[in-house]
Amino acid sequence: MIKYHTFDNIPLEMHKVRIVQKLNLIPIEDRLDAITKAGNNTFLLENNDVFLDMLTDSGVNAMSDKQLSAMMIADDAYAGSETYYRLENKVREIFGLEYFLPAHQGRACENVLSITYVKEGDLVPMNYHFTTTKSHITNNGGEVVEFLVEEGLNLNSDAPFKGNMDLEKLEAFLNVNHKSVPFVRMEAGTNLIGGQPFSLDNAKKLRKLCDKFNLKIVLDASLLADNLYFIKMRECKNKTIREITRELASQFDIIYFSARKLGFAKGGGISFKHKEDYERCKGLIPLYEGFLTYGGMSVKEMEAITIGLDETMDLDIISQGPIFIKYMVDELQKHSVPVVTPAGGLGCHLDVSKFLPHIPQTEYPSGCLASALYLISGVRGMERGTMSEQRNPDGTEKLADMELLRLALPRRVFTMSQIKYTVDRIVWLYKNRNLVGGLKFVEEPKILRFFYGRLEPTTDWQTKLFNKFKEDFEDSL
Ligand SMILES: *Cc1c(COP(=O)(O)O)cnc(C)c1O
């Protein structure tokens, strides 16, 4: 971190911008039309109507000059492409695991692993679930069981590793149930609890525990870049990122990742320590993904991932996201806006149960805040609360452990003044939070409803919020 003579700590970009994209900030009248047309679901907004897109960090990270130039020399062959071997070798070099299979994105890896290992009645322990992971496991008849450490669900904490597994509870569970467990899953940069890391120490202890029961451990490394940064800063100051990565990876039998996040490109893949696991999964790649030397990815993207994985080993590059997120979290806290602490990776998370305590979880407060924030700012966030859950088998709502609005900061995309604008509008919205009301579904898909379900406001609260905006900002956009 750079120290300043005149300022407090302000994050400093270790890159310069060489290609830009024009942004649109449409007037609030048009934003009200757009969010209504989108069924109050920010996934259904058209990007042209969005000013700052903080929906996700998936597939929208800025690429480097080196990635773009590598894409130009991609070797386009259906089978045996040189590009593929470059990627395979890079993954092998970085993780130190021998075998690799390509897949078109993270959930495709989950599909292959769930079909191969999960059967009816199986239990899959993990630190915390991710939406697509859980859907694949339950689709194959399995059940997810979570063993996140207690502080992981505490939204305001200074615990450095909120993504850790509670090993005592896991051990007690395995003593009884280990025969029904196909593998234990660990998620890096634990997404749904605010991009929170686990420690290298926790992973090593988990390895010992699973050895006792002869169990495989699977690492979801999609958000590994942030997790590596936190291990480096909080646990292993004297080790290089490469050393940390190797040591961490050696604790796992299988590592899969979404290259929409890890590697700043688009794609995915699965690494295996053991040949027999690789052989068991191999046949599903040509069936679902594509031939073994592309797995549904374009050769251009594979070249970009190869370079992107190397760039993930550079502290200057992987620190950019977390330091901007910390700046945003600190600024919001100065104005008493409830946010998840400590600041994690992937984005800034607003604590909606404190932001909108007057909206019951059955009216999807995080979805309401996503809709309201877009309306008053053009900033698109993502609901991460009850709307993102799946209903219980009996049709009742599964209320989320946490109600969050995630404002993802895709890596190297936004500038300081854009972050300041966002903070300003969130602070205004917080002051006017009592104007925000509930939502109800008018179209509710059964699986992954948050992606394309449509909702409408339960009252005329959007009109009231619109009027207050006009009163306070007059002719400002
Ligand atoms: C995004 C993500 C996935 C799914 O990856 P896709 O490429 O979007 O299919 C899986 N696990 C985690 C932790 C993720 O963040």
The ligand as an SDF file (V2000), in Angstrom:
LIG
                    3D

 15 15  0  0  0  0  0  0  0  0999 V2000
  -19.4370  -17.7550  -10.3830 C   0  0  0  0  0  0  0  0  0  0  0  0
  -19.2130  -18.8900   -9.5070 C   0  0  0  0  0  0  0  0  0  0  0  0
  -19.5060  -20.1910   -9.9170 C   0  0  0  0  0  0  0  0  0  0  0  0
  -20.1610  -20.4860  -11.2530 C   0  0  0  0  0  0  0  0  0  0  0  0
  -19.3460  -20.0840  -12.3000 O   0  0  0  0  0  0  0  0  0  0  0  0
  -19.9970  -19.6820  -13.7400 P   0  0  0  0  0  0  0  0  0  0  0  0
  -18.8110  -19.4860  -14.6060 O   0  0  0  0  0  0  0  0  0  0  0  0
  -20.7940  -18.4580  -13.5270 O   0  0  0  0  0  0  0  0  0  0  0  0
  -20.8470  -20.8230  -14.1630 O   0  0  0  0  0  0  0  0  0  0  0  0
  -19.2480  -21.2100   -9.0330 C   0  0  0  0  0  0  0  0  0  0  0  0
  -18.7260  -20.9690   -7.8150 N   0  0  0  0  0  0  0  0  0  0  0  0
  -18.4270  -19.7360   -7.3950 C   0  0  0  0  0  0  0  0  0  0  0  0
  -17.8390  -19.5330   -6.0510 C   0  0  0  0  0  0  0  0  0  0  0  0
  -18.6570  -18.6450   -8.2140 C   0  0  0  0  0  0  0  0  0  0  0  0
  -18.3750  -17.4130   -7.7760 O   0  0  0  0  0  0  0  0  0  0  0  0
  1  2  1  0
  2  3  1  0
  2 14  2  0
  3  4  1  0
  3 10  2  0
  4  5  1  0
  5  6  1  0
  6  7  2  0
  6  8  1  0
  6  9  1  0
 10 11  1  0
 11 12  2  0
 12 13  1  0
 12 14  1  0
 14 15  1  0
M  END
$$$$
